Amino acid sequence: MSITFEKDQAHKLVDKMPDNATWDDLIHEIYVCQVIESGLADSDAGKTVDVRELRAKYDLPK
């Protein structure tokens, strides 16, 4: 799924980075933003599983 963005969002992302940021730093920030937006979209669409269900399924501590 592709998430659209506004140019203003990209400018704000770059503006908040330090002056000595690298291309790798920028790519990392873009990736983090994309993952968060994708997760939020999945949550809004009801495509998530409650953490308690996962813990019970895999017999993990609560």
Distance bins in CASP14 RR format, pairs under 12 A and 6 or more apart:
PFRMAT RR
TARGET T0000
AUTHOR 0000-0000-0000
RMODE 2
METHOD distances of the structure
MODEL  1
1 34 0 0 0 0 0 1 0 0 0 0 0
1 35 0 0 0 0 0 1 0 0 0 0 0
1 37 0 0 0 0 1 0 0 0 0 0 0
1 38 1 0 0 1 0 0 0 0 0 0 0
1 39 0 0 0 0 1 0 0 0 0 0 0
1 40 0 0 0 0 0 1 0 0 0 0 0
1 41 1 0 0 1 0 0 0 0 0 0 0
1 42 0 0 0 0 1 0 0 0 0 0 0
1 45 0 0 0 0 1 0 0 0 0 0 0
1 47 0 0 0 0 0 1 0 0 0 0 0
2 34 0 0 0 0 1 0 0 0 0 0 0
2 37 0 0 0 0 0 1 0 0 0 0 0
2 38 0 0 0 0 1 0 0 0 0 0 0
2 41 0 0 0 0 0 1 0 0 0 0 0
3 9 0 0 0 0 0 1 0 0 0 0 0
3 30 0 0 0 0 0 1 0 0 0 0 0
3 33 0 0 0 0 1 0 0 0 0 0 0
3 34 1 0 0 1 0 0 0 0 0 0 0
3 35 0 0 0 0 0 1 0 0 0 0 0
3 36 0 0 0 0 1 0 0 0 0 0 0
3 37 1 0 1 0 0 0 0 0 0 0 0
3 38 1 0 0 1 0 0 0 0 0 0 0
3 39 0 0 0 0 1 0 0 0 0 0 0
3 40 0 0 0 0 1 0 0 0 0 0 0
3 41 1 0 0 1 0 0 0 0 0 0 0
3 42 0 0 0 0 0 1 0 0 0 0 0
3 44 0 0 0 0 0 1 0 0 0 0 0
4 10 0 0 0 0 0 1 0 0 0 0 0
4 34 0 0 0 0 0 1 0 0 0 0 0
4 37 0 0 0 0 1 0 0 0 0 0 0
4 41 0 0 0 0 0 1 0 0 0 0 0
5 11 0 0 0 0 0 1 0 0 0 0 0
5 12 0 0 0 0 0 1 0 0 0 0 0
5 13 0 0 0 0 1 0 0 0 0 0 0
5 30 0 0 0 0 1 0 0 0 0 0 0
5 33 0 0 0 0 1 0 0 0 0 0 0
5 34 0 0 0 0 1 0 0 0 0 0 0
5 37 0 0 0 0 1 0 0 0 0 0 0
6 12 0 0 0 0 1 0 0 0 0 0 0
6 13 0 0 0 0 0 1 0 0 0 0 0
7 13 0 0 0 0 0 1 0 0 0 0 0
7 14 0 0 0 0 0 1 0 0 0 0 0
8 14 0 0 0 0 0 1 0 0 0 0 0
8 15 0 0 0 0 0 1 0 0 0 0 0
9 15 0 0 0 0 0 1 0 0 0 0 0
9 16 0 0 0 0 0 1 0 0 0 0 0
9 29 0 0 0 0 0 1 0 0 0 0 0
9 30 0 0 0 0 0 1 0 0 0 0 0
9 33 1 0 0 1 0 0 0 0 0 0 0
9 34 0 0 0 0 0 1 0 0 0 0 0
9 37 0 0 0 0 1 0 0 0 0 0 0
10 16 0 0 0 0 0 1 0 0 0 0 0
10 17 0 0 0 0 0 1 0 0 0 0 0
10 26 0 0 0 0 1 0 0 0 0 0 0
10 29 0 0 0 0 0 1 0 0 0 0 0
10 30 0 0 0 0 1 0 0 0 0 0 0
10 33 0 0 0 0 1 0 0 0 0 0 0
10 34 0 0 0 0 0 1 0 0 0 0 0
11 17 0 0 0 0 0 1 0 0 0 0 0
12 29 0 0 0 0 0 1 0 0 0 0 0
12 33 0 0 0 0 0 1 0 0 0 0 0
13 21 0 0 0 0 0 1 0 0 0 0 0
13 25 0 0 0 0 0 1 0 0 0 0 0
13 26 1 0 0 1 0 0 0 0 0 0 0
13 27 0 0 0 0 0 1 0 0 0 0 0
13 28 0 0 0 0 0 1 0 0 0 0 0
13 29 1 0 1 0 0 0 0 0 0 0 0
13 30 1 0 0 1 0 0 0 0 0 0 0
13 31 0 0 0 0 0 1 0 0 0 0 0
13 32 0 0 0 0 1 0 0 0 0 0 0
13 33 1 0 0 1 0 0 0 0 0 0 0
13 34 0 0 0 0 0 1 0 0 0 0 0
14 21 0 0 0 0 1 0 0 0 0 0 0
14 23 0 0 0 0 0 1 0 0 0 0 0
14 25 0 0 0 0 0 1 0 0 0 0 0
14 26 1 0 0 1 0 0 0 0 0 0 0
14 27 0 0 0 0 0 1 0 0 0 0 0
14 29 0 0 0 0 1 0 0 0 0 0 0
14 30 0 0 0 0 1 0 0 0 0 0 0
14 33 0 0 0 0 0 1 0 0 0 0 0
15 21 0 0 0 0 0 1 0 0 0 0 0
15 26 0 0 0 0 0 1 0 0 0 0 0
15 29 0 0 0 0 0 1 0 0 0 0 0
16 25 0 0 0 0 0 1 0 0 0 0 0
16 26 0 0 0 0 0 1 0 0 0 0 0
16 29 0 0 0 0 1 0 0 0 0 0 0
16 33 0 0 0 0 0 1 0 0 0 0 0
17 23 0 0 0 0 0 1 0 0 0 0 0
17 24 0 0 0 0 0 1 0 0 0 0 0
17 25 1 0 0 1 0 0 0 0 0 0 0
17 26 1 0 0 1 0 0 0 0 0 0 0
17 27 0 0 0 0 0 1 0 0 0 0 0
17 28 0 0 0 0 0 1 0 0 0 0 0
17 29 1 0 0 1 0 0 0 0 0 0 0
17 30 0 0 0 0 0 1 0 0 0 0 0
18 25 0 0 0 0 1 0 0 0 0 0 0
18 26 0 0 0 0 0 1 0 0 0 0 0
18 29 0 0 0 0 0 1 0 0 0 0 0
19 25 0 0 0 0 0 1 0 0 0 0 0
20 26 0 0 0 0 0 1 0 0 0 0 0
21 27 0 0 0 0 0 1 0 0 0 0 0
21 28 0 0 0 0 1 0 0 0 0 0 0
21 29 0 0 0 0 1 0 0 0 0 0 0
21 30 0 0 0 0 0 1 0 0 0 0 0
22 28 0 0 0 0 1 0 0 0 0 0 0
22 29 0 0 0 0 0 1 0 0 0 0 0
23 29 0 0 0 0 0 1 0 0 0 0 0
23 30 0 0 0 0 0 1 0 0 0 0 0
24 30 0 0 0 0 0 1 0 0 0 0 0
24 31 0 0 0 0 0 1 0 0 0 0 0
25 31 0 0 0 0 0 1 0 0 0 0 0
25 32 0 0 0 0 0 1 0 0 0 0 0
26 32 0 0 0 0 0 1 0 0 0 0 0
26 33 0 0 0 0 0 1 0 0 0 0 0
27 33 0 0 0 0 0 1 0 0 0 0 0
27 34 0 0 0 0 0 1 0 0 0 0 0
28 34 0 0 0 0 0 1 0 0 0 0 0
28 35 0 0 0 0 0 1 0 0 0 0 0
29 35 0 0 0 0 0 1 0 0 0 0 0
29 36 0 0 0 0 0 1 0 0 0 0 0
30 36 0 0 0 0 0 1 0 0 0 0 0
30 37 0 0 0 0 0 1 0 0 0 0 0
31 37 0 0 0 0 0 1 0 0 0 0 0
31 38 0 0 0 0 0 1 0 0 0 0 0
32 38 0 0 0 0 0 1 0 0 0 0 0
32 39 0 0 0 0 0 1 0 0 0 0 0
33 39 0 0 0 0 0 1 0 0 0 0 0
33 40 0 0 0 0 0 1 0 0 0 0 0
34 40 0 0 0 0 0 1 0 0 0 0 0
34 41 0 0 0 0 0 1 0 0 0 0 0
35 41 0 0 0 0 0 1 0 0 0 0 0
35 42 0 0 0 0 0 1 0 0 0 0 0
36 42 0 0 0 0 0 1 0 0 0 0 0
36 43 0 0 0 0 0 1 0 0 0 0 0
37 43 0 0 0 0 0 1 0 0 0 0 0
37 44 0 0 0 0 0 1 0 0 0 0 0
38 44 0 0 0 0 0 1 0 0 0 0 0
38 45 0 0 0 0 0 1 0 0 0 0 0
38 47 0 0 0 0 0 1 0 0 0 0 0
38 48 0 0 0 0 0 1 0 0 0 0 0
39 45 0 0 0 0 1 0 0 0 0 0 0
39 46 0 0 0 0 0 1 0 0 0 0 0
39 47 0 0 0 0 1 0 0 0 0 0 0
39 48 1 0 0 1 0 0 0 0 0 0 0
40 46 0 0 0 0 0 1 0 0 0 0 0
40 47 0 0 0 0 0 1 0 0 0 0 0
40 48 0 0 0 0 0 1 0 0 0 0 0
41 47 0 0 0 0 1 0 0 0 0 0 0
41 48 0 0 0 0 0 1 0 0 0 0 0
42 48 1 0 1 0 0 0 0 0 0 0 0
42 49 0 0 0 0 0 1 0 0 0 0 0
43 49 0 0 0 0 0 1 0 0 0 0 0
43 50 0 0 0 0 0 1 0 0 0 0 0
48 54 0 0 0 0 0 1 0 0 0 0 0
49 55 0 0 0 0 0 1 0 0 0 0 0
49 56 0 0 0 0 0 1 0 0 0 0 0
49 57 0 0 0 0 1 0 0 0 0 0 0
49 58 0 0 0 0 0 1 0 0 0 0 0
50 56 0 0 0 0 1 0 0 0 0 0 0
50 57 0 0 0 0 0 1 0 0 0 0 0
51 57 0 0 0 0 0 1 0 0 0 0 0
51 58 0 0 0 0 0 1 0 0 0 0 0
51 60 0 0 0 0 1 0 0 0 0 0 0
51 61 0 0 0 0 0 1 0 0 0 0 0
51 62 0 0 0 0 1 0 0 0 0 0 0
52 58 0 0 0 0 0 1 0 0 0 0 0
52 60 0 0 0 0 1 0 0 0 0 0 0
52 61 0 0 0 0 0 1 0 0 0 0 0
52 62 1 0 0 1 0 0 0 0 0 0 0
53 60 0 0 0 0 0 1 0 0 0 0 0
53 62 0 0 0 0 0 1 0 0 0 0 0
54 60 1 0 0 1 0 0 0 0 0 0 0
54 62 0 0 0 0 0 1 0 0 0 0 0
55 61 1 0 0 1 0 0 0 0 0 0 0
55 62 1 0 1 0 0 0 0 0 0 0 0
56 62 0 0 0 0 1 0 0 0 0 0 0
END
